[in-house]
Amino acid sequence: MKKLSLKLLTIILAYATINLTSCSSDDPAPIVPSETEVIENLNAGTMKGTLEENYTLNASTVYNLTGQFIVADGATLNIPAGTKILADNGGTDVYIAVLKGAQININGNAGSPVVMSSVDGKPGDWGGLTLCGKATTSAGVDAQAEVGGFIYGGNEDTDSSGIIRYLQIVGTGAQINTESQYNGVSFYAVGSGTLVDHVAVINGSDDGVEFFGGTVSASNLYLENNDDDSIDWTEGWNGSVTNAYISNTVANFSTVFEGDKDNGNPTFTNITAVSTVGGTALQFKKQSGGTISGLSLSGYDIDLDMKDGGDTANVIFSDGYSPVAMVEDDPDTADVDESIYTFALNTTVVPTVDAADFDWVDTNLSFESSVLQGAVIGNVTLDASVNYTLNSSYIVQSGGKLTIPAGTKITARDGGTGVYIAVLKGGEIDIQGEAGNPVVIASASGNGGDWGGLTICGNATTTAGVDAVAEVGGFVYGGTTDNDNSGSVRYLVLKGTGAQINSESQYNGLSLYAVGSMTTIENISVINGEDDGVEFFGGTVSATNLYIKDALDDAIDWTEGWSGSVTNAYISNTNDDFSTVFEGDKANGNPTFTNITAISSGGGTALQFKKQSGGTITGLHLTGYDVDLDMKDGGSTANVIIEGAGADVTVLSGETSKYTLNSGKDATALDISGWTWRNAGL
């Protein structure tokens, strides 16, 4: 039986009442107005045309959206829970639009959401859902939309365009021209009286949701693989988004956020965005901005892009994010791009929204347990039989412990500074590699700078003080506990590390920030590091059996009064442009070095000490270096004790701080023939 509109049913009942009370059997039959074509189509399960009266869809009918379906001023379209709307693959000719003065009431629920989708659900199959309201927009009153030429905008900020609750919309974003596309859901000057809660937009060729001015707010958004921006806004929109989960698993999308034009300072609370393909997270054009709290980003190459040079102060991060300018793509320029930033905050990846909260969404997407990203809270043990991918930052929180058993292989995404493992103060890492079965963490190509490396932060002393802030990641480190224990790292191979943050800072293969003496560091191989092999920032930790090959900066670097030791290190330099074998800087904690072999096939500098730094060295073997010792800032060679005495040196011709060692550099080279683990690969 066809469903009749409320208006038509009222007319029929009125005529029936007249017949029963005042007409004889001889009276002619009443005249019933014919249905409009759009109502006839709806009753037959087809959505096409302009609806000019109130109508309620039937949840038991699957509706075919075959063209433009427009809800006109004064009309209301009600869509009950469980309704399915199947859109033709008709591109820009197929969409649903709710005009100024009209309303749509989508009343899905968790058990029976409303679904609007093309047959295949492919991006760009159809136009999507557009709402036009009467709220304010910087485009003015009765502005004309870029899609459909719809009129929107007024001065009624509390205007209501209806209700959208539990809606899943798939395959949208048809392209109008090179500049304009439909979105999953477009809000044109929609007012705050409109309720938007639990909306999923999947596989959109353009944006997931976009706000053109207006005051409407939205909560509980699930946005998956939208090719342009997941959340986009412009024209002074000043509403809010609360609880959004955004996933990007398809390369070449645009951004998570894109704000443009006037800054209405919209607010965003609890936003979790996860990418397995890099990309840009937050982008603000012109003078746009907003206030953001509860932000969790994982897997993005660029955290923040102030595209037109806008002030980062326009973007207020209540969680204390600190944007750090990133280096341009061309490493030869060493220039800083003043619009591209990464975030310095050690908790950027703690999820604030769980994908499991959106179990009402029909999606095949799942982040497999083999992808490492986010936060380690509590005890996490990896499985050596699983081939893991390090997709983003993977941060062991205070109180957390990460255990990596022997033989585990982790492939780091070539994501630069956005990909690393870090252990925070109070956290622990237990890498249980073995000589015949080391743990390997490497990028696929193993090229220097592909990813960040491993960073461990502890509570030992450092001249930087208590709770100092690291140059990488903004991690907090340093305390007063010199016997602090950050765990154990045994038989670990790192390849392709050293991503560059800016012209002054880079990640290292292994960075040890104020790590204490109870921490075990043994049998570590660092190969093809764009920066240092191992660097100590204060602390008291010692290391044994280091193999460092082709670190483009320093093989072993230390600063901030580190007072530990290195026993048995083999350093190989086959590139011409490395910096040094050793670089000591700042206060002299007099670390000790035993059995150090360094061999260069391209000359270069062996030992460099800056400021008043120094150390005690025995069993030193140097081969192939142009400069044995460089007291770069004119420090005393007496600070460098070799074989029990101050360095015995001769200044190089034409130099004042560079020397040849007369003795103490010809110890027997370290035999590493048994270190077969050092070159293990993925």
C-alpha positions in Angstrom: 0.0 0.0 0.0 1.4 3.4 -1.0 2.1 5.8 1.8 0.2 9.1 1.6 1.5 12.5 2.7 -0.1 14.0 5.8 -1.5 16.9 3.8 -3.2 14.6 1.3 -4.5 12.3 4.0 -6.1 15.3 5.7 -7.8 16.4 2.5 -9.2 12.9 1.9 -10.6 12.6 5.5 -12.2 16.0 5.1 -14.0 15.0 1.9 -15.1 11.7 3.5 -16.6 13.5 6.5 -18.6 15.7 4.2 -19.9 12.8 2.2 -21.0 10.9 5.3 -22.9 13.8 6.9 -24.4 15.8 4.1 -24.4 13.8 0.8 -27.1 11.4 -0.3 -26.3 8.2 -2.2 -27.2 10.1 -5.3 -24.6 12.8 -4.9 -21.6 12.7 -7.2 -18.2 11.3 -5.8 -16.0 14.0 -4.2 -13.0 15.4 -6.2 -9.7 14.5 -4.6 -6.7 16.6 -5.7 -4.1 14.5 -7.5 -0.7 14.0 -5.9 2.3 16.0 -7.0 4.9 14.2 -9.0 7.5 14.4 -6.2 5.0 12.8 -3.8 4.1 10.1 -6.3 7.8 9.4 -6.7 8.3 9.2 -2.9 5.4 6.8 -2.5 7.0 4.6 -5.2 10.4 4.7 -3.4 12.1 7.3 -5.6 13.5 10.6 -4.4 13.6 13.2 -7.1 12.3 16.8 -7.5 11.3 19.5 -5.0 9.4 18.7 -1.9 7.1 21.6 -1.0 5.2 20.0 1.9 5.9 17.8 5.0 6.7 14.2 4.3 7.9 11.2 6.3 9.8 8.4 4.7 9.1 4.8 5.4 12.0 2.9 7.1 10.9 -0.3 5.5 11.4 1.1 2.0 14.7 1.4 0.3 14.6 4.8 -1.5 16.4 5.4 -4.8 17.8 8.9 -5.1 17.9 9.3 -8.8 18.5 13.1 -9.2 18.2 16.3 -7.3 16.0 16.1 -4.2 15.3 19.5 -2.7 13.3 20.3 0.4 11.8 23.7 -0.2 11.2 26.6 2.2 8.4 25.7 4.6 8.6 22.0 4.1 10.0 19.3 6.4 11.4 15.9 5.4 11.4 13.3 8.2 13.6 10.3 7.9 13.1 7.6 10.6 15.6 5.3 12.1 16.8 2.5 9.8 15.9 4.2 6.5 18.2 3.4 3.6 18.7 5.8 0.7 20.5 4.5 -2.4 22.0 7.2 -4.6 22.5 6.8 -8.3 26.1 7.2 -9.5 25.1 10.4 -11.1 27.8 12.8 -9.8 26.7 16.4 -9.4 23.1 15.7 -10.6 22.4 13.5 -7.5 22.1 15.2 -4.1 19.8 16.1 -1.3 19.5 19.8 -0.4 17.5 21.5 2.4 16.9 25.2 1.6 16.6 28.2 3.8 13.4 27.9 5.9 13.1 24.1 5.3 14.0 21.4 7.8 15.2 17.8 7.7 14.8 15.5 10.7 17.1 12.4 10.5 16.2 10.4 13.5 18.5 7.4 13.4 19.8 5.6 16.4 22.8 3.4 17.3 20.9 0.2 16.5 19.3 1.6 13.3 21.2 4.5 11.7 20.0 6.2 8.6 22.3 5.3 5.6 22.7 7.3 2.4 25.1 5.7 -0.1 25.8 5.0 -3.7 25.8 1.4 -4.7 29.6 1.1 -4.7 30.3 3.7 -2.1 33.1 5.2 -4.2 34.3 8.8 -3.8 32.5 11.2 -6.1 29.6 8.9 -7.0 27.1 11.5 -5.9 26.7 15.0 -4.3 25.9 14.5 -0.7 23.7 16.4 1.8 23.5 20.2 1.8 21.7 22.3 4.4 21.1 26.0 4.0 20.2 28.2 7.0 19.5 31.7 8.1 22.5 32.3 10.5 25.2 34.8 9.9 28.1 34.4 7.5 30.8 36.7 6.4 29.4 36.1 2.9 26.4 38.2 3.8 22.6 37.8 3.7 21.2 35.7 0.9 24.7 34.6 -0.3 24.9 32.1 -3.2 26.5 28.7 -2.5 29.2 27.4 -4.7 27.2 24.2 -5.0 23.8 24.3 -6.5 23.6 28.1 -6.4 21.5 27.7 -3.2 20.7 30.9 -1.3 21.9 31.0 2.4 22.7 33.4 5.2 20.8 35.8 7.3 20.9 37.2 10.9 19.1 34.4 12.8 22.0 32.7 14.6 19.6 30.4 16.6 17.9 29.2 13.4 17.1 25.5 13.1 17.4 23.4 10.0 16.2 20.3 11.9 17.9 17.3 13.3 20.7 15.0 12.1 21.2 12.0 14.4 23.0 8.8 13.5 23.6 9.3 9.8 26.1 7.4 7.7 26.8 8.9 4.3 29.1 7.2 1.8 30.6 7.9 -1.7 30.0 11.7 -1.8 32.0 14.6 -3.1 31.1 14.8 -6.8 33.1 17.5 -8.6 31.3 20.5 -10.1 34.4 22.2 -11.6 38.1 22.6 -10.8 37.3 24.8 -7.8 34.1 23.4 -6.4 32.9 20.0 -5.2 30.0 18.7 -3.1 30.9 17.5 0.4 29.6 14.7 2.5 27.5 17.2 4.5 27.7 20.9 3.8 26.4 23.4 6.3 25.7 26.8 4.8 24.9 29.4 7.5 23.2 26.8 9.5 22.1 28.0 12.9 22.7 26.7 16.5 19.2 25.5 16.8 20.1 22.6 14.5 21.1 19.3 16.2 24.0 17.4 14.6 25.1 14.3 16.5 26.6 11.0 15.4 27.4 11.5 11.8 29.7 9.3 9.7 31.1 10.4 6.3 33.1 7.7 4.5 34.9 7.8 1.1 34.2 11.4 0.2 35.9 12.8 -2.9 36.0 16.2 -1.2 35.4 17.2 2.4 33.7 15.1 5.1 31.8 18.0 6.6 32.2 21.7 5.7 30.8 24.7 7.5 30.2 27.9 5.5 29.7 30.5 8.3 26.8 29.8 10.7 26.7 28.8 14.3 25.8 25.1 14.2 27.7 22.7 16.3 28.3 19.0 15.8 29.3 16.1 18.0 30.4 12.5 17.6 31.7 12.6 14.0 33.4 9.7 12.3 35.2 10.7 9.1 37.0 8.1 7.1 39.1 8.5 3.9 37.7 11.9 2.7 40.0 12.9 -0.2 40.2 16.6 0.6 39.6 17.8 4.2 37.8 15.8 6.9 36.6 19.0 8.7 36.6 22.2 6.7 35.2 25.7 7.6 35.2 29.2 6.2 33.2 32.5 6.3 33.5 33.0 10.1 31.9 29.8 11.3 31.9 29.9 15.1 30.3 26.7 16.2 32.0 23.6 17.7 32.9 20.0 17.1 33.0 17.7 20.1 34.3 14.1 19.8 35.6 13.3 16.3 37.5 10.3 15.1 39.2 10.8 11.7 41.1 8.1 9.8 43.2 8.4 6.7 44.4 5.2 5.0 44.4 6.5 1.4 47.4 8.6 0.3 47.1 12.1 -1.2 44.3 13.5 0.9 44.5 17.1 1.9 44.1 17.6 5.6 42.3 16.7 8.8 41.3 20.3 9.4 41.1 23.2 7.0 40.1 26.6 8.3 39.9 29.5 5.9 39.1 33.3 5.8 37.7 35.1 8.9 38.5 33.7 12.3 35.2 33.0 14.1 37.3 31.0 16.7 35.3 27.7 16.5 36.1 25.2 19.2 37.2 21.6 18.9 37.1 19.2 21.8 38.5 15.6 21.7 39.7 15.2 18.2 41.6 12.0 17.4 43.1 11.7 13.9 45.1 8.7 12.7 46.9 8.3 9.3 48.7 5.3 8.0 49.9 7.3 4.9 51.4 10.5 6.4 50.0 13.8 5.1 49.0 17.1 6.8 46.9 17.3 9.9 45.8 20.9 10.6 45.8 23.7 8.0 44.8 27.3 8.6 44.5 29.7 5.7 44.6 33.5 5.8 43.7 34.6 9.3 41.7 31.5 10.3 42.1 29.9 13.7 40.3 28.1 16.5 40.6 26.7 20.0 41.5 23.0 20.3 41.6 20.7 23.3 41.9 17.0 23.6 43.8 16.7 20.3 45.5 13.4 19.4 47.4 13.1 16.1 49.1 10.0 14.9 50.9 9.3 11.6 50.9 12.7 10.0 54.1 14.2 8.4 53.0 17.8 9.1 51.1 18.6 12.3 50.3 22.3 11.5 50.3 24.3 8.3 49.7 28.1 8.5 49.4 28.1 4.8 49.2 31.8 4.2 51.6 32.8 6.9 48.9 33.4 9.5 49.9 33.8 13.2 50.1 30.6 15.1 48.6 32.5 18.0 45.3 32.3 16.1 45.3 28.6 16.9 44.9 28.1 20.6 45.9 24.7 22.0 44.6 24.4 25.5 46.7 21.2 26.0 50.0 23.2 25.7 51.0 22.2 22.2 54.0 24.2 21.0 54.4 24.4 17.2 58.0 24.0 16.0 59.0 25.1 12.5 60.0 22.3 10.2 62.7 22.2 7.6 61.8 22.5 3.9 61.9 19.3 1.8 65.2 20.2 0.2 67.9 19.4 2.9 70.5 21.2 0.9 68.9 24.6 1.6 68.6 24.1 5.4 66.0 26.8 5.3 63.1 26.8 7.6 59.6 27.0 6.1 57.8 29.4 8.4 54.4 28.0 7.7 55.0 24.3 8.4 55.2 23.0 11.9 55.5 19.9 14.0 54.3 19.8 17.6 56.5 19.7 20.6 54.4 17.8 23.1 55.1 14.4 24.6 51.5 13.3 24.7 50.3 14.1 21.2 49.2 10.6 20.4 47.2 9.6 23.4 43.8 8.9 21.9 41.0 11.1 23.2 38.3 9.4 21.1 38.0 5.6 20.6 37.0 4.2 17.2 35.1 1.5 19.1 32.7 4.2 20.2 31.4 4.2 16.6 30.4 0.6 16.4 27.1 1.7 14.7 29.2 2.7 11.6 29.4 0.0 8.8 33.0 0.0 7.7 35.6 -2.6 6.8 38.4 -0.4 8.1 40.4 -1.8 11.0 43.8 -0.8 12.3 45.6 -4.1 12.7 47.5 -4.8 15.8 50.7 -4.9 13.7 50.6 -1.1 13.3 52.5 0.7 16.1 51.3 4.2 16.9 49.9 6.0 19.8 50.6 5.6 23.5 51.8 2.7 25.6 49.9 2.8 28.9 50.5 -0.1 31.2 52.4 -3.2 30.0 52.6 -3.9 26.2 54.5 -6.9 24.9 55.1 -7.3 21.1 55.0 -10.6 19.3 58.2 -11.6 17.5 56.1 -13.6 14.9 54.4 -10.4 13.8 55.9 -8.0 11.2 55.2 -4.6 12.7 55.0 -1.2 11.1 55.9 1.9 13.0 53.5 4.3 11.5 53.9 7.3 13.7 55.1 8.2 17.1 54.9 5.4 19.6 55.3 6.8 23.1 55.7 4.8 26.3 54.0 6.9 29.0 55.1 7.3 32.6 54.2 4.1 34.3 54.1 2.2 31.0 56.4 -0.6 29.8 57.1 -1.7 26.3 58.6 -5.2 25.9 60.1 -6.2 22.5 61.2 -9.8 22.4 64.2 -11.3 20.5 63.8 -11.4 16.7 61.1 -8.7 16.5 61.2 -6.8 13.2 59.7 -3.3 13.0 59.5 -1.4 9.7 59.5 2.3 10.2 57.4 4.3 7.8 59.5 6.8 5.8 57.7 9.7 7.7 60.6 11.8 8.9 60.1 13.4 12.3 56.6 12.1 12.7 57.9 8.5 13.1 59.8 7.5 16.3 59.7 5.5 19.5 60.0 7.5 22.8 60.1 6.4 26.4 59.1 9.2 28.8 60.3 9.8 32.3 58.9 7.1 34.5 58.4 4.7 31.5 60.4 1.6 30.7 61.5 -0.3 27.6 62.8 -3.8 27.6 64.3 -4.8 24.3 65.3 -8.5 24.6 67.4 -9.1 21.5 69.9 -11.9 21.3 73.2 -12.3 19.4 71.6 -14.7 17.0 68.2 -13.0 17.0 68.5 -9.2 17.4 65.6 -6.8 17.4 65.6 -4.7 14.2 63.9 -1.3 13.7 64.5 0.2 10.3 62.9 2.0 7.4 62.3 -0.1 4.3 65.1 1.6 2.3 67.4 2.2 5.3 68.3 5.7 4.1 69.4 8.3 6.6 66.6 10.6 7.8 63.8 8.2 6.9 62.5 8.3 10.5 63.4 9.6 13.9 64.9 6.8 16.0 64.6 5.7 19.6 64.6 8.3 22.4 64.7 7.4 26.1 64.1 10.0 28.9 65.1 9.5 32.5 65.3 11.1 35.9 69.1 11.3 36.3 71.0 14.6 36.7 71.8 16.9 33.8 73.1 20.4 33.7 70.0 21.4 31.9 68.2 21.0 35.3 65.1 19.1 36.5 62.3 18.7 34.0 64.3 20.1 31.1 62.7 20.1 27.6 64.3 18.1 24.9 65.2 19.5 21.5 63.4 16.6 20.0 59.7 16.0 20.6 59.6 18.5 23.5 60.0 15.6 25.9 60.6 16.4 29.5 63.7 14.9 31.2 66.1 15.2 34.1 65.8 14.9 37.8 68.0 13.9 40.8 67.9 10.1 40.6 71.3 9.1 39.1 70.6 5.4 39.6 67.3 5.7 37.7 66.2 2.7 35.6 64.6 3.2 32.2 64.8 -0.5 31.3 67.1 -2.6 29.2 68.1 -2.4 25.5 70.1 -5.4 24.3 71.0 -6.4 20.7 69.2 -3.7 18.8 69.8 -2.7 15.1 68.6 0.7 14.0 68.7 1.8 10.4 67.7 5.0 8.5 67.3 7.3 11.5 68.1 10.9 12.1 65.1 12.8 10.6 65.7 16.6 10.7 63.4 18.8 12.7 64.9 22.1 11.8 68.3 23.6 10.9 69.5 23.1 14.5 67.8 19.9 15.7 67.6 16.3 14.5 66.6 13.0 15.9 69.5 10.5 16.5 69.7 6.8 16.2 69.6 6.4 20.0 69.0 9.5 22.2 69.5 9.2 25.9 68.1 12.1 27.9 69.2 12.1 31.6 69.1 8.3 31.6 70.2 6.7 34.8 72.9 4.2 35.6 70.6 1.3 36.3 69.5 1.3 32.6 71.2 -1.3 30.4 72.4 -0.4 26.9 74.3 -3.3 25.3 75.0 -4.4 21.7 73.6 -1.6 19.7 74.0 -1.1 16.0 73.2 2.2 14.3 73.6 2.3 10.5 72.9 5.2 8.1 71.9 7.8 10.6 71.4 11.3 9.2 72.5 12.7 12.5 74.3 11.1 15.5 74.6 7.4 16.2 74.2 7.7 19.9 73.8 10.9 21.9 73.8 11.4 25.7 72.1 14.4 27.2 73.4 14.4 30.8 72.6 11.4 32.8 74.8 8.6 34.2 74.0 5.6 31.8 76.7 3.6 30.3 76.8 1.6 27.1 78.7 -1.5 25.9 79.4 -2.8 22.4 78.3 -0.1 20.0 78.6 -0.5 16.2 78.0 2.8 14.4 78.4 3.0 10.6 78.0 6.1 8.5 76.4 8.5 11.0 76.4 11.7 9.0 77.0 13.9 12.1 78.7 12.4 15.1 79.0 8.7 15.9 79.0 9.3 19.7 77.9 12.7 21.0 77.4 13.9 24.5 76.5 17.1 26.4 75.0 18.5 29.6 77.6 16.8 31.9 77.0 13.2 31.0 79.2 11.1 33.3 78.7 7.5 32.1 80.9 5.3 30.0 81.2 3.5 26.6 83.1 0.2 26.5 83.8 -1.4 23.1 82.7 0.8 20.2 83.5 0.2 16.6 82.9 3.3 14.3 83.0 3.1 10.5 82.9 6.2 8.3 82.7 5.5 4.6 81.0 8.8 3.7 83.1 12.0 3.2 80.7 14.4 4.8 80.3 13.1 8.3 81.1 15.4 11.3 83.1 13.4 13.9 83.7 10.2 15.7 83.3 11.9 19.1 81.7 15.2 19.9 81.7 16.3 23.6 80.1 19.6 24.5 79.5 21.9 27.4 80.3 20.9 31.0 82.9 18.2 31.5 81.4 15.2 33.4 84.6 13.3 32.4 82.9 10.2 30.8 85.1 7.3 30.2 85.8 5.4 26.9 87.4 2.0 26.7 88.4 0.1 23.5 87.3 2.6 20.8 88.1 1.8 17.2 87.3 4.3 14.5 88.1 3.8 10.8 87.5 6.3 8.0 87.9 5.8 4.3 87.3 9.5 3.6 89.4 11.5 6.1 87.5 13.8 8.4 87.8 14.6 12.1 88.0 11.9 14.8 87.6 13.5 18.3 86.0 16.9 18.9 85.6 18.7 22.2 83.6 21.9 22.5 83.8 24.5 25.3 85.2 22.8 28.4 84.2 19.2 27.6 86.6 16.3 28.0 86.8 12.6 28.9 89.1 9.7 29.7 90.0 7.3 26.9 91.9 4.1 26.8 92.4 1.6 24.0 92.0 4.1 21.2 92.5 3.0 17.6 92.2 5.7 14.9 92.7 5.0 11.2 92.2 7.3 8.2 91.3 10.7 9.8 92.7 14.0 8.7 92.3 15.5 12.2 92.8 13.4 15.3 91.7 16.0 17.9 89.8 19.3 17.6 89.4 21.5 20.7 86.8 23.5 18.8 86.4 26.3 21.3 89.9 26.5 22.5 89.5 24.2 25.5 92.5 22.7 27.2 93.9 19.4 25.7 94.5 18.5 29.4 90.7 17.8 29.6 91.2 14.9 27.2 93.0 12.1 29.1 94.4 9.4 26.8 96.1 6.4 28.4 96.3 8.1 31.7 97.7 11.5 30.7 96.6 14.7 29.0 96.6 14.3 25.2 100.0 14.3 23.6 99.5 16.4 20.5 101.0 18.5 17.7 99.0 21.3 16.3 98.3 21.0 12.6 99.9 23.5 10.2 97.9 26.6 9.9 95.5 25.6 12.7 95.1 26.7 16.3 92.7 24.1 17.7 93.2 21.0 15.5 95.8 18.5 16.4 97.5 15.2 15.5 97.9 12.7 18.4 101.5 11.8 18.8 100.6 8.8 20.9 97.6 6.9 22.3 95.8 6.2 19.0 97.4 3.0 17.9 95.8 0.4 20.2 94.8 -2.9 18.7 91.7 -2.6 16.7 88.6 -4.0 18.3 87.7 -7.5 16.9 84.1 -7.5 15.9 84.1 -10.6 13.8 81.8 -12.2 16.4 79.3 -9.3 16.1 77.3 -11.0 13.4 74.1 -9.4 14.7 75.2 -5.9 13.7 74.0 -6.0 10.1 70.7 -7.8 10.7 67.9 -6.6 8.4 64.2 -6.6 8.3 
